[in-house]
Amino acid sequence: MSADRHPLFKPLVFVGGITFGFGLGFSHMARPEVVVNFLLFDDLGLPFVMFGAAIVSGIAFALLPRVRDAAPLTGDPYERRLKPFDRNVLVGGAVFGVGWGLSGICPGAAYASLGVGNVTILWALGGMFVGAYAQGYWRSRTGARDAAAAGAD
Amino acid sequence: MVADPVLLQAVAELFPNGISRYAVGGLLVGLGTVLIYVGTGIPAGASTFLESTLSYVSDQSRFQRYVGSRDWRVVFTAGIVLGGLAFAATFQSGLVTSPLYEPGTTGQLYEVAGVTLWTTEIQPWRLFLGGILVGVGTRVGKGCTSGHGVCGVGSASKTSLVGVATFLTVAIGTAQVVAALGVSP
C-alpha cells in the first residue's frame, strides 16, 4: 500500500499540512486562550474557522466525485468515507469535550501551536500521546477478546 | 437602511477581535484539507497521527492497523508544525500585515533570531490533563475538530455532526465550570 505510492504523494501531503497549519496559526486556533475565550462566550469567532473550513472542504468533497473517478496520486476513488455511528462517538466525544474545555487544545491546533513557538504545549502533546496509548492498550486487550466473534472495524 | 448602532455594538462585543482572521484562517485550513483530498482522495484528520505514530514503538494491535498510513501522517503533522512556524515568521512577527489579520493580546510573545514566537499562559497541569482526555476521547470518538469538525461536517456525515455537537456542548460546560472555580489562566 505505501511502497508503490506516487512520488508526489508525500510532497503534496506536506504542502497540504503547511497550508493547514498556517491557517490554524492565522486563525489563532493555535492559541489555547482563544479557544477557551470562545467556550466562555467572550469571543465567538471560532465557528467561522470550523465551518469556514468545512464549507471549503465540503465543496471539494461534493464536486470531485462528479469530475473524476479516482485521485491521481493514489488511484483511490473520491467517495464519502463515513464513520459508523455507535455509542463510542458519544462517549469519546464527551471525554474529548472535557479535555478540550479544560485545556483549549485539540490535536491539529496543538501541532500548529508548537510551530508558533508555544513550547509549553509539549505538556498537552505529551498528554495526548499518554491518552492515545492508554485507550489503544485497553482496546487492544478488549479487542483481542472480541476479535474471534466480531472482526475488526 | 441604517443599521441600529446599539445592535452593532452588541455584535461587536461578541467579536472583540473581528471575524476576518477566523474566517481567513478557516478557509486556509479547508484549503489544506482540499489539497490533500484532490491529490489522494484522503479526507485527512489530525488526531490519527497519535495512534499511527505509536505504532512505531508499540506492537499493540490497536496501533498496528495504522502502519500503512503512519509515514504520511508524520509528514502531514510536520507540515502543520512548519505551517505554524511560517505564520509566526510572517504575520506574528509583523513582517507581513493585512487588514484581515488582527494580532490579539493573549499569551506571551518572545523573540528568537528575529522571529516573534508566542507561548501560552494556560497552566501546564490544564494542558497535560486536558491532553490526556483529548487523546483518549478523540480516538474513542473516532475523530477530532479536524476529522469530525472539518472533514466530517464537510461530508455532511451524521456521525460527525453528532460528534461535534457532543464535544462542543461538553467543552462549553467544562470551560464554564473551570472558570467558575476560579482557575485562570
Boltz contact constraints between the chains, C-beta under 6 A:
constraints:
  - contact:
      token1: [A, 1]
      token2: [B, 68]
      max_distance: 6.0
  - contact:
      token1: [A, 2]
      token2: [B, 68]
      max_distance: 6.0
  - contact:
      token1: [A, 10]
      token2: [B, 72]
      max_distance: 6.0
  - contact:
      token1: [A, 10]
      token2: [B, 75]
      max_distance: 6.0
  - contact:
      token1: [A, 12]
      token2: [B, 39]
      max_distance: 6.0
  - contact:
      token1: [A, 13]
      token2: [B, 36]
      max_distance: 6.0
  - contact:
      token1: [A, 13]
      token2: [B, 72]
      max_distance: 6.0
  - contact:
      token1: [A, 13]
      token2: [B, 75]
      max_distance: 6.0
  - contact:
      token1: [A, 13]
      token2: [B, 76]
      max_distance: 6.0
  - contact:
      token1: [A, 14]
      token2: [B, 75]
      max_distance: 6.0
  - contact:
      token1: [A, 14]
      token2: [B, 79]
      max_distance: 6.0
  - contact:
      token1: [A, 16]
      token2: [B, 32]
      max_distance: 6.0
  - contact:
      token1: [A, 16]
      token2: [B, 35]
      max_distance: 6.0
  - contact:
      token1: [A, 16]
      token2: [B, 36]
      max_distance: 6.0
  - contact:
      token1: [A, 17]
      token2: [B, 76]
      max_distance: 6.0
  - contact:
      token1: [A, 17]
      token2: [B, 79]
      max_distance: 6.0
  - contact:
      token1: [A, 17]
      token2: [B, 80]
      max_distance: 6.0
  - contact:
      token1: [A, 18]
      token2: [B, 79]
      max_distance: 6.0
  - contact:
      token1: [A, 18]
      token2: [B, 82]
      max_distance: 6.0
  - contact:
      token1: [A, 18]
      token2: [B, 83]
      max_distance: 6.0
  - contact:
      token1: [A, 19]
      token2: [B, 28]
      max_distance: 6.0
  - contact:
      token1: [A, 19]
      token2: [B, 31]
      max_distance: 6.0
  - contact:
      token1: [A, 19]
      token2: [B, 32]
      max_distance: 6.0
  - contact:
      token1: [A, 20]
      token2: [B, 29]
      max_distance: 6.0
  - contact:
      token1: [A, 20]
      token2: [B, 32]
      max_distance: 6.0
  - contact:
      token1: [A, 20]
      token2: [B, 80]
      max_distance: 6.0
  - contact:
      token1: [A, 21]
      token2: [B, 80]
      max_distance: 6.0
  - contact:
      token1: [A, 21]
      token2: [B, 83]
      max_distance: 6.0
  - contact:
      token1: [A, 21]
      token2: [B, 84]
      max_distance: 6.0
  - contact:
      token1: [A, 22]
      token2: [B, 28]
      max_distance: 6.0
  - contact:
      token1: [A, 22]
      token2: [B, 83]
      max_distance: 6.0
  - contact:
      token1: [A, 22]
      token2: [B, 86]
      max_distance: 6.0
  - contact:
      token1: [A, 22]
      token2: [B, 87]
      max_distance: 6.0
  - contact:
      token1: [A, 23]
      token2: [B, 25]
      max_distance: 6.0
  - contact:
      token1: [A, 23]
      token2: [B, 28]
      max_distance: 6.0
  - contact:
      token1: [A, 23]
      token2: [B, 29]
      max_distance: 6.0
  - contact:
      token1: [A, 25]
      token2: [B, 84]
      max_distance: 6.0
  - contact:
      token1: [A, 25]
      token2: [B, 87]
      max_distance: 6.0
  - contact:
      token1: [A, 26]
      token2: [B, 25]
      max_distance: 6.0
  - contact:
      token1: [A, 26]
      token2: [B, 87]
      max_distance: 6.0
  - contact:
      token1: [A, 27]
      token2: [B, 21]
      max_distance: 6.0
  - contact:
      token1: [A, 27]
      token2: [B, 22]
      max_distance: 6.0
  - contact:
      token1: [A, 27]
      token2: [B, 25]
      max_distance: 6.0
  - contact:
      token1: [A, 27]
      token2: [B, 26]
      max_distance: 6.0
  - contact:
      token1: [A, 28]
      token2: [B, 104]
      max_distance: 6.0
  - contact:
      token1: [A, 30]
      token2: [B, 84]
      max_distance: 6.0
  - contact:
      token1: [A, 31]
      token2: [B, 106]
      max_distance: 6.0
  - contact:
      token1: [A, 31]
      token2: [B, 107]
      max_distance: 6.0
  - contact:
      token1: [A, 32]
      token2: [B, 120]
      max_distance: 6.0
  - contact:
      token1: [A, 32]
      token2: [B, 122]
      max_distance: 6.0
  - contact:
      token1: [A, 33]
      token2: [B, 106]
      max_distance: 6.0
  - contact:
      token1: [A, 33]
      token2: [B, 107]
      max_distance: 6.0
  - contact:
      token1: [A, 36]
      token2: [B, 175]
      max_distance: 6.0
  - contact:
      token1: [A, 39]
      token2: [B, 171]
      max_distance: 6.0
  - contact:
      token1: [A, 39]
      token2: [B, 172]
      max_distance: 6.0
  - contact:
      token1: [A, 39]
      token2: [B, 175]
      max_distance: 6.0
  - contact:
      token1: [A, 40]
      token2: [B, 175]
      max_distance: 6.0
  - contact:
      token1: [A, 40]
      token2: [B, 179]
      max_distance: 6.0
  - contact:
      token1: [A, 43]
      token2: [B, 16]
      max_distance: 6.0
  - contact:
      token1: [A, 43]
      token2: [B, 17]
      max_distance: 6.0
  - contact:
      token1: [A, 44]
      token2: [B, 14]
      max_distance: 6.0
  - contact:
      token1: [A, 45]
      token2: [B, 15]
      max_distance: 6.0
  - contact:
      token1: [A, 45]
      token2: [B, 19]
      max_distance: 6.0
  - contact:
      token1: [A, 45]
      token2: [B, 22]
      max_distance: 6.0
  - contact:
      token1: [A, 48]
      token2: [B, 19]
      max_distance: 6.0
  - contact:
      token1: [A, 48]
      token2: [B, 22]
      max_distance: 6.0
  - contact:
      token1: [A, 48]
      token2: [B, 23]
      max_distance: 6.0
  - contact:
      token1: [A, 48]
      token2: [B, 26]
      max_distance: 6.0
  - contact:
      token1: [A, 49]
      token2: [B, 22]
      max_distance: 6.0
  - contact:
      token1: [A, 49]
      token2: [B, 25]
      max_distance: 6.0
  - contact:
      token1: [A, 49]
      token2: [B, 26]
      max_distance: 6.0
  - contact:
      token1: [A, 50]
      token2: [B, 149]
      max_distance: 6.0
  - contact:
      token1: [A, 52]
      token2: [B, 23]
      max_distance: 6.0
  - contact:
      token1: [A, 52]
      token2: [B, 26]
      max_distance: 6.0
  - contact:
      token1: [A, 52]
      token2: [B, 27]
      max_distance: 6.0
  - contact:
      token1: [A, 53]
      token2: [B, 26]
      max_distance: 6.0
  - contact:
      token1: [A, 53]
      token2: [B, 29]
      max_distance: 6.0
  - contact:
      token1: [A, 53]
      token2: [B, 30]
      max_distance: 6.0
  - contact:
      token1: [A, 53]
      token2: [B, 150]
      max_distance: 6.0
  - contact:
      token1: [A, 54]
      token2: [B, 150]
      max_distance: 6.0
  - contact:
      token1: [A, 54]
      token2: [B, 153]
      max_distance: 6.0
  - contact:
      token1: [A, 54]
      token2: [B, 154]
      max_distance: 6.0
  - contact:
      token1: [A, 56]
      token2: [B, 27]
      max_distance: 6.0
  - contact:
      token1: [A, 56]
      token2: [B, 30]
      max_distance: 6.0
  - contact:
      token1: [A, 57]
      token2: [B, 30]
      max_distance: 6.0
  - contact:
      token1: [A, 57]
      token2: [B, 33]
      max_distance: 6.0
  - contact:
      token1: [A, 57]
      token2: [B, 34]
      max_distance: 6.0
  - contact:
      token1: [A, 57]
      token2: [B, 150]
      max_distance: 6.0
  - contact:
      token1: [A, 57]
      token2: [B, 154]
      max_distance: 6.0
  - contact:
      token1: [A, 58]
      token2: [B, 154]
      max_distance: 6.0
  - contact:
      token1: [A, 60]
      token2: [B, 34]
      max_distance: 6.0
  - contact:
      token1: [A, 60]
      token2: [B, 37]
      max_distance: 6.0
  - contact:
      token1: [A, 61]
      token2: [B, 154]
      max_distance: 6.0
  - contact:
      token1: [A, 61]
      token2: [B, 155]
      max_distance: 6.0
  - contact:
      token1: [A, 71]
      token2: [B, 40]
      max_distance: 6.0
  - contact:
      token1: [A, 71]
      token2: [B, 41]
      max_distance: 6.0
  - contact:
      token1: [A, 73]
      token2: [B, 39]
      max_distance: 6.0
  - contact:
      token1: [A, 73]
      token2: [B, 40]
      max_distance: 6.0
  - contact:
      token1: [A, 74]
      token2: [B, 40]
      max_distance: 6.0
  - contact:
      token1: [A, 74]
      token2: [B, 41]
      max_distance: 6.0
  - contact:
      token1: [A, 76]
      token2: [B, 41]
      max_distance: 6.0
  - contact:
      token1: [A, 78]
      token2: [B, 41]
      max_distance: 6.0
  - contact:
      token1: [A, 80]
      token2: [B, 155]
      max_distance: 6.0
  - contact:
      token1: [A, 82]
      token2: [B, 157]
      max_distance: 6.0
  - contact:
      token1: [A, 83]
      token2: [B, 142]
      max_distance: 6.0
  - contact:
      token1: [A, 83]
      token2: [B, 159]
      max_distance: 6.0
  - contact:
      token1: [A, 85]
      token2: [B, 159]
      max_distance: 6.0
  - contact:
      token1: [A, 88]
      token2: [B, 140]
      max_distance: 6.0
  - contact:
      token1: [A, 89]
      token2: [B, 141]
      max_distance: 6.0
  - contact:
      token1: [A, 89]
      token2: [B, 159]
      max_distance: 6.0
  - contact:
      token1: [A, 89]
      token2: [B, 162]
      max_distance: 6.0
  - contact:
      token1: [A, 89]
      token2: [B, 163]
      max_distance: 6.0
  - contact:
      token1: [A, 90]
      token2: [B, 166]
      max_distance: 6.0
  - contact:
      token1: [A, 92]
      token2: [B, 137]
      max_distance: 6.0
  - contact:
      token1: [A, 92]
      token2: [B, 140]
      max_distance: 6.0
  - contact:
      token1: [A, 92]
      token2: [B, 141]
      max_distance: 6.0
  - contact:
      token1: [A, 93]
      token2: [B, 141]
      max_distance: 6.0
  - contact:
      token1: [A, 93]
      token2: [B, 163]
      max_distance: 6.0
  - contact:
      token1: [A, 93]
      token2: [B, 166]
      max_distance: 6.0
  - contact:
      token1: [A, 93]
      token2: [B, 167]
      max_distance: 6.0
  - contact:
      token1: [A, 94]
      token2: [B, 166]
      max_distance: 6.0
  - contact:
      token1: [A, 94]
      token2: [B, 170]
      max_distance: 6.0
  - contact:
      token1: [A, 95]
      token2: [B, 133]
      max_distance: 6.0
  - contact:
      token1: [A, 95]
      token2: [B, 136]
      max_distance: 6.0
  - contact:
      token1: [A, 95]
      token2: [B, 137]
      max_distance: 6.0
  - contact:
      token1: [A, 96]
      token2: [B, 134]
      max_distance: 6.0
  - contact:
      token1: [A, 96]
      token2: [B, 137]
      max_distance: 6.0
  - contact:
      token1: [A, 96]
      token2: [B, 138]
      max_distance: 6.0
  - contact:
      token1: [A, 96]
      token2: [B, 141]
      max_distance: 6.0
  - contact:
      token1: [A, 96]
      token2: [B, 167]
      max_distance: 6.0
  - contact:
      token1: [A, 97]
      token2: [B, 167]
      max_distance: 6.0
  - contact:
      token1: [A, 97]
      token2: [B, 170]
      max_distance: 6.0
  - contact:
      token1: [A, 97]
      token2: [B, 171]
      max_distance: 6.0
  - contact:
      token1: [A, 98]
      token2: [B, 133]
      max_distance: 6.0
  - contact:
      token1: [A, 98]
      token2: [B, 170]
      max_distance: 6.0
  - contact:
      token1: [A, 98]
      token2: [B, 174]
      max_distance: 6.0
  - contact:
      token1: [A, 99]
      token2: [B, 130]
      max_distance: 6.0
  - contact:
      token1: [A, 99]
      token2: [B, 133]
      max_distance: 6.0
  - contact:
      token1: [A, 99]
      token2: [B, 134]
      max_distance: 6.0
  - contact:
      token1: [A, 99]
      token2: [B, 137]
      max_distance: 6.0
  - contact:
      token1: [A, 100]
      token2: [B, 171]
      max_distance: 6.0
  - contact:
      token1: [A, 101]
      token2: [B, 171]
      max_distance: 6.0
  - contact:
      token1: [A, 101]
      token2: [B, 174]
      max_distance: 6.0
  - contact:
      token1: [A, 101]
      token2: [B, 175]
      max_distance: 6.0
  - contact:
      token1: [A, 102]
      token2: [B, 126]
      max_distance: 6.0
  - contact:
      token1: [A, 102]
      token2: [B, 130]
      max_distance: 6.0
  - contact:
      token1: [A, 102]
      token2: [B, 174]
      max_distance: 6.0
  - contact:
      token1: [A, 103]
      token2: [B, 126]
      max_distance: 6.0
  - contact:
      token1: [A, 103]
      token2: [B, 127]
      max_distance: 6.0
  - contact:
      token1: [A, 103]
      token2: [B, 130]
      max_distance: 6.0
  - contact:
      token1: [A, 106]
      token2: [B, 144]
      max_distance: 6.0
  - contact:
      token1: [A, 106]
      token2: [B, 145]
      max_distance: 6.0
  - contact:
      token1: [A, 107]
      token2: [B, 46]
      max_distance: 6.0
  - contact:
      token1: [A, 107]
      token2: [B, 47]
      max_distance: 6.0
  - contact:
      token1: [A, 107]
      token2: [B, 144]
      max_distance: 6.0
  - contact:
      token1: [A, 108]
      token2: [B, 46]
      max_distance: 6.0
  - contact:
      token1: [A, 108]
      token2: [B, 146]
      max_distance: 6.0
  - contact:
      token1: [A, 111]
      token2: [B, 77]
      max_distance: 6.0
  - contact:
      token1: [A, 111]
      token2: [B, 80]
      max_distance: 6.0
  - contact:
      token1: [A, 111]
      token2: [B, 81]
      max_distance: 6.0
  - contact:
      token1: [A, 112]
      token2: [B, 80]
      max_distance: 6.0
  - contact:
      token1: [A, 112]
      token2: [B, 84]
      max_distance: 6.0
  - contact:
      token1: [A, 114]
      token2: [B, 81]
      max_distance: 6.0
  - contact:
      token1: [A, 115]
      token2: [B, 81]
      max_distance: 6.0
  - contact:
      token1: [A, 115]
      token2: [B, 84]
      max_distance: 6.0
  - contact:
      token1: [A, 115]
      token2: [B, 85]
      max_distance: 6.0
  - contact:
      token1: [A, 116]
      token2: [B, 84]
      max_distance: 6.0
  - contact:
      token1: [A, 116]
      token2: [B, 88]
      max_distance: 6.0
  - contact:
      token1: [A, 116]
      token2: [B, 118]
      max_distance: 6.0
  - contact:
      token1: [A, 117]
      token2: [B, 88]
      max_distance: 6.0
  - contact:
      token1: [A, 117]
      token2: [B, 117]
      max_distance: 6.0
  - contact:
      token1: [A, 117]
      token2: [B, 118]
      max_distance: 6.0
  - contact:
      token1: [A, 118]
      token2: [B, 119]
      max_distance: 6.0
  - contact:
      token1: [A, 118]
      token2: [B, 120]
      max_distance: 6.0
  - contact:
      token1: [A, 120]
      token2: [B, 119]
      max_distance: 6.0
  - contact:
      token1: [A, 120]
      token2: [B, 120]
      max_distance: 6.0
  - contact:
      token1: [A, 123]
      token2: [B, 124]
      max_distance: 6.0
  - contact:
      token1: [A, 123]
      token2: [B, 127]
      max_distance: 6.0
  - contact:
      token1: [A, 123]
      token2: [B, 128]
      max_distance: 6.0
  - contact:
      token1: [A, 124]
      token2: [B, 127]
      max_distance: 6.0
  - contact:
      token1: [A, 124]
      token2: [B, 131]
      max_distance: 6.0
  - contact:
      token1: [A, 127]
      token2: [B, 128]
      max_distance: 6.0
  - contact:
      token1: [A, 127]
      token2: [B, 131]
      max_distance: 6.0
  - contact:
      token1: [A, 127]
      token2: [B, 132]
      max_distance: 6.0
  - contact:
      token1: [A, 128]
      token2: [B, 50]
      max_distance: 6.0
  - contact:
      token1: [A, 128]
      token2: [B, 131]
      max_distance: 6.0
  - contact:
      token1: [A, 128]
      token2: [B, 134]
      max_distance: 6.0
  - contact:
      token1: [A, 128]
      token2: [B, 135]
      max_distance: 6.0
  - contact:
      token1: [A, 130]
      token2: [B, 132]
      max_distance: 6.0
  - contact:
      token1: [A, 131]
      token2: [B, 132]
      max_distance: 6.0
  - contact:
      token1: [A, 131]
      token2: [B, 135]
      max_distance: 6.0
  - contact:
      token1: [A, 131]
      token2: [B, 136]
      max_distance: 6.0
  - contact:
      token1: [A, 132]
      token2: [B, 50]
      max_distance: 6.0
  - contact:
      token1: [A, 132]
      token2: [B, 51]
      max_distance: 6.0
  - contact:
      token1: [A, 132]
      token2: [B, 135]
      max_distance: 6.0
  - contact:
      token1: [A, 132]
      token2: [B, 139]
      max_distance: 6.0
  - contact:
      token1: [A, 133]
      token2: [B, 54]
      max_distance: 6.0
  - contact:
      token1: [A, 135]
      token2: [B, 136]
      max_distance: 6.0
  - contact:
      token1: [A, 135]
      token2: [B, 139]
      max_distance: 6.0
  - contact:
      token1: [A, 135]
      token2: [B, 140]
      max_distance: 6.0
  - contact:
      token1: [A, 136]
      token2: [B, 51]
      max_distance: 6.0
  - contact:
      token1: [A, 136]
      token2: [B, 60]
      max_distance: 6.0
  - contact:
      token1: [A, 136]
      token2: [B, 62]
      max_distance: 6.0
  - contact:
      token1: [A, 136]
      token2: [B, 63]
      max_distance: 6.0
  - contact:
      token1: [A, 137]
      token2: [B, 60]
      max_distance: 6.0
  - contact:
      token1: [A, 139]
      token2: [B, 62]
      max_distance: 6.0
  - contact:
      token1: [A, 140]
      token2: [B, 60]
      max_distance: 6.0
  - contact:
      token1: [A, 140]
      token2: [B, 61]
      max_distance: 6.0
  - contact:
      token1: [A, 140]
      token2: [B, 62]
      max_distance: 6.0
